[in-house]
Amino acid sequence: EWVVGEQSEGPLVRELMGVGMVDRCVRLRVPMDQQARREVLEVCCRALPVDDKSAVLNEVASWTAGLLPSDIATLTRQAALGAIHRNQSDKSPMDVQRP
């Protein structure tokens, strides 16, 4: 038995149902308004040093319509990793301290 999760019915689900691999498709609606997305961002970013965090979270929440909490968590992790990479790229090997 297969379970396929998609935010909306897309070509993958239709194709799998067409060949009989998926018998039933259950869609769960996850309503996320801007305030709810901002609250998810607050949780995801609570340990991150962000200048003017309130304004940044409001702006990012306005860009993320249609994303699920897991999408927002992935977005914040990727942004944090990108910031770390950029910060490390600005330093020479001599600036990086080893434990």
C-alpha positions in Angstrom: 0.0 0.0 0.0 1.3 3.4 -1.0 0.7 6.8 0.6 1.5 9.9 -1.4 1.4 13.3 0.1 1.1 16.4 -1.9 -0.1 19.9 -1.0 -2.4 19.8 -4.0 -3.2 17.1 -6.6 -0.4 17.3 -9.1 0.7 15.2 -12.1 2.4 12.7 -9.9 -0.7 11.6 -8.0 -2.8 11.6 -11.2 -0.2 9.4 -12.9 0.2 7.0 -10.0 -3.6 6.7 -9.7 -3.9 6.1 -13.4 -1.6 3.1 -13.4 -3.2 1.7 -10.3 -0.3 2.2 -7.9 -2.4 4.5 -5.6 -5.9 3.5 -4.8 -6.9 6.6 -2.9 -5.7 10.1 -2.5 -6.4 11.9 0.7 -5.8 15.7 0.7 -5.4 17.5 3.9 -5.7 21.3 3.8 -3.3 23.1 6.0 -4.5 26.7 6.2 -1.6 29.0 6.9 -2.2 32.7 7.0 0.6 35.2 7.2 0.4 35.3 11.0 0.6 31.6 11.3 3.6 31.5 8.9 5.3 34.2 11.0 4.8 32.1 14.2 6.4 29.1 12.5 9.3 31.3 11.4 9.7 32.6 15.0 10.1 29.0 16.2 12.5 28.1 13.4 14.6 31.2 13.9 14.6 31.6 17.7 18.2 30.6 18.1 19.5 32.5 15.0 21.1 35.9 15.3 19.1 38.0 12.9 19.2 41.8 12.8 15.8 43.4 13.2 14.3 40.0 13.5 10.7 41.2 13.7 10.8 43.0 10.4 12.7 40.2 8.7 10.2 37.6 9.9 7.2 39.7 8.8 8.8 40.1 5.3 9.6 36.4 4.9 6.1 35.5 6.1 4.7 37.6 3.4 6.7 35.7 0.7 5.9 32.2 1.9 2.2 31.9 1.1 1.4 28.4 0.2 4.2 26.8 2.1 3.7 24.3 4.9 5.5 24.4 8.2 7.9 21.8 7.0 8.7 23.9 3.9 9.3 27.0 6.1 11.6 24.9 8.4 13.6 23.8 5.4 13.8 27.3 4.1 15.2 28.6 7.4 17.7 25.8 7.7 18.9 26.4 4.1 19.2 30.2 4.8 21.2 29.6 7.9 23.5 27.2 6.2 23.9 29.7 3.3 24.8 32.4 5.8 27.4 30.2 7.5 28.9 29.4 4.2 29.1 33.1 3.1 30.6 34.0 6.5 33.2 31.3 6.2 34.0 32.2 2.6 34.9 35.7 3.7 37.6 34.4 6.0 41.0 33.1 5.1 42.0 29.7 6.3 44.2 31.4 9.0 41.1 33.1 10.5 39.3 29.8 11.2 40.2 28.4 14.6 40.3 24.7 15.1 39.2 23.2 18.4 
